[in-house]
Amino acid sequence: MTLEHQDNTVISAVLRDIAASVGASDFARAAALATDALNRGMVHPALFNAHALLAQQEGRHEEALADFQRAFAFTPKDVALLNAIGLCLVRVNRADEATAVFDSALRIAPALAPTHFRKGWAHAACGDYDLARKAYERAVQLQPNYAEAIAGLAWIAARNGDAAKARLYGERVLKLDGRQTTANGALATAEIAEGLFEQAEHRLEPLLADENLDRETRATLTGFFADALDGQGRIEEAFAAYSASNSELRALHAARFPDERRLSRHVSDLIGWLDSGSAPTGGAAVLGRHAMVTRKDAHSTPKDGRASREPRQHVFLLGFMRSGTTLLEQALARHPDVVSLEERDTLSPLANEFLSDFPALMRLASLTPPDMNRVCEQYWQRVKSFGIDAAGKAFIDKQPLASINLPVIANLFPTAKILLAVRDPRDVVFSCFRRHFEIGPASFELLELEDAARFYDSVMQLVETCRTRMSLPVFEQRYEDMIANLEQRLDSICDFIGIEPCDTMGQLDGPRKDIRSASAAQIRRGLYAGGSGHWRRYRKHLEPILPILAPWVRRFGYSDE
């Protein structure tokens, strides 16, 4: 039954009942009424919307997205539905798509402050904090007492280590709403950064006592509460709070990451595929060597000026999360002959094409020179889309977990250099366990200590496998050595990259570009040795995972104690 031919009296009655149920927050009844109406052949956007609202409430965001999109097909100018679709996209880890959806909504209603706020939230989920700040500021211009948008500004300031600005915005929000959770979280973060641990604890305690607090917010605030306890040396309580926060997040997001879609499983599969390449049939056994020959051939007679647009030197800054990649990238980015790109997803289209399964990996090994040029050009166009002009510069593509994409790097960019950041594996894994990340495929692996340790182990195994089987120029840079003697280490790195050292690289207390990673506040402090050896305070709690990490502790030259 099409929308035009339905009995208006019947559908109107159904829609009134659904609207009343939604108004009473009885989403289950609204969805049941919608299901019955759809089964009777009725079609209306409100029916799909009712299903979506229930799915959204229950955390089934992919189902909610599908139903909101079905509803939107009937009303393609519906700003409310565009906003709902954008919110769902953020929650299913497609925040880059969400910003485009919010832009569509703003073309229809440019003065709608909530849409600007949600666009800011999407940018923040992408790590684009400068764009998020601008979107929040626009929302506040349109609606000066918009508490959520002002709180967003407070949070960005806090994550960037700007305690004064976080306090300015946060206190402004609390005058409007004393229990606003984002503002309180931002203020607590600023207090923790300033060493005011008891003050942060007392700020967060009454919020966590609220039984009506939603689960995601409770998990986030519990993580900050754990930091406040950690700062006071209350190790048992802090570890319990970190564990509680992560357990809640794991339960909330488990449906998004079933075992067969886990990133850890993909890494293990990739190691197996590479190992199986030792068979006489070739395949992964020739990865790297084959590509180096064909890549050279592909550039022997450039016909379109592509080579002149590529950098003088191409460097991938890899490692693992919390291994010091941000500090290293910030130092190198101060060099006048360096241009860097921080934690942008430049390689995922190529990884999806060539690392999805074993046959895809074999296609990577057998690319012809024209095909290699085609896929390499995709990479450089993506780099360019992020505002980077790398021509004639040393270009640093910094993405720690692009370590997983080393087979692609080795085959498509055999002349690129690999700068591998390492840090005491015990500090890395515990720091990942206790830090506050947006939940995605990688960060989901870090919510349990054993999962985090095994994920680290598998990523490092993959790196070693690639180094053994492929021709990779690799420079290992230990975080602790950089903290101890930054100038000396930067001189060695410059020699590896092929650029002359300069004094500006060590001036980490000067102006810096926007930092996308979770290390923003630490980088703002400059060189900081306080994080080294932090794992020892939690040795008792880490005992079960120490055997998993022991081979890497020895491999990277750290003491067993």
Buried (B, 14 or more C-beta within 10 A) or exposed (E): EEEEEBEEEEBEEBBEBBEEBBEEEBBBBBBBBBBEBBEEEBBBBBBBBBBBBBBBEBBBBBBBBBBBBBBBEBBEEBBBBBBBBBBBBBBBBBBBBBBEBBBBBBEEBEEBBBBBBBBBBBBBBBBBBEBBBBBBBBBBEBBEEBBBBBBBBBBBBBBBBBBEBBBBBBEBBBEBBEEBBBBBBBBBBBBBBBEBBEBBBEBBEEBBEEEEBEEBBBBBBBBBBBBBBBBEEBBEBBBBBBBBBBBBBBEBBEEBBEEEEBBBBBBBBBBEBBEBBEEEEBBBBBBBBBBBEBBEEBBEEEEEEBEEBBBBBBBBBBBBBBBBBBBBBBBBBBBEBBBBBBBBBBBBEBBEBBBEEBEBBBBBBEBEBEBBBEBBEBBBEBBEEEEBEBBBBBBBBBBBBBBBBBBBBBBBBBEBBBBBBBBBBBBBBBBBBBBBBEBBBBBBBBBBBEBBBBBBBBBBBBBBBBBEBBEBEBBBBBBBBBBEEBEEBBBEBBEBBEBEBBEEBBEBEEEBEBBBBBBBBBBBEEBEEEBBBBBEBBEEBBEEBBEBBBBBBEEBEBEEE
